[in-house]
Amino acid sequence: MLVLTRKANQSIMIGDSIEISVLSVFGEKVRLGIEAPKEVPIFRTEVFREIRAQGPMDDESRQALDAALGLVADGESDDT
């Protein structure tokens, strides 16, 4: 694990296209902003683990989740 120290209004880059910014720090709470390509899913860890615990998704379930998360590209439709 890489451990970094950042202050409010500072950020880190992951690769060329993902930027994580520290927006504010209030006591023990840190507010982060994440800029990433639309096709990169971003979840809180507890949500990610819950999705994984449900097991593999069929195509219909994955499409529904992608649509709920706004991962369907503009102009794309899941109507067949």
N, C-alpha and C positions, 0 to 999 in steps of 0.2 A: 504494500500500500504506500502510495506517495502521500506525504503529509505536507501541506503548505499553510502558511499564515497569510491571510489577506485582510485588508481593512475595508470598510464601506467604500463603495465606488471603485473598487479594484476588481480585477477579473482574472480568469485563467482561460487558456485555449486548449481544447482537445482536438487534435488534428487541425485541419484547415477550416472546419465549418461549424464547430461547436464551441460556444463561448458561455462560460458560467460566471456571472457577476454577483458580487456581494452588494445587495441594494441597501441593507440596513442591518444593524445589530442592536437588539433591545434585551439587555440582561442575558439570559441563556438562549434567546431565540435569534436566529439568523434568517433573514429574508434573502432568497436567491432568485436571480433571473437567469433563464436558460434560453439561449438562441441556438437553434439547431434546424437542419433541414426538416421539412414537413414529414418526410418519410421515416424519420428517426423517432420511434416511440419513446416517450418519457413517462415514467411512473414513479410514484413514491414507493419505497421498498416494500411496505406492507401490502400495497395493492398488487405489485408485481408478484410477490410470493403467493398471494391468494389466487391470482390467475394461473400461475404455474401449478399450484396444488390441484386445480381442477382437471389437469391432464391436457393432452393434446386436443386442439380444436379442429373441427372439420372446417371446410372452406366457408360454409354458410355462417358459422359462428365467428370465424376470423373476419369475414366481411362486415358483419354486424358490429363487432368491436372496433374495427378500423373506422367505420362510418361514425360511430359514437364518439370516437376520439378525433374526428376530423381528418382522418388520413386518406380519405378518398379525394384524389386530385380533382381540381376544378375541371369541369367538362366531362369527367368520368361518371359513369352511372353503373350501379350494380344490377340494373334491370337487364334481363337476358331475353 
